[in-house]
């Protein structure tokens, strides 16, 4: 059980939490409020960016990675 708790504190664990929540039907505002907003890896608020003319939400992590939410595809990625 402790292993699972530690995994939730990694960037890949955070991504998995978001993916599972989205699979269960949660929209981005719900994921933000229930998972991301107070997570210890998050360093700020989501920023809207554009890649290939698509709007994305980018959330900076203390790991120098970014959690990306693509509202068009309704998916999360880690870069």
Secondary structure as UniProt FT lines:
FT   HELIX           2..7
FT   TURN            8..9
FT   HELIX           11..23
FT   TURN            24..25
FT   HELIX           28..31
FT   HELIX           32..36
FT   TURN            37..38
FT   TURN            40..41
FT   STRAND          47..51
FT   TURN            52..53
FT   STRAND          54..61
FT   TURN            62..63
FT   STRAND          66..70
FT   TURN            71..74
FT   STRAND          75..78
//
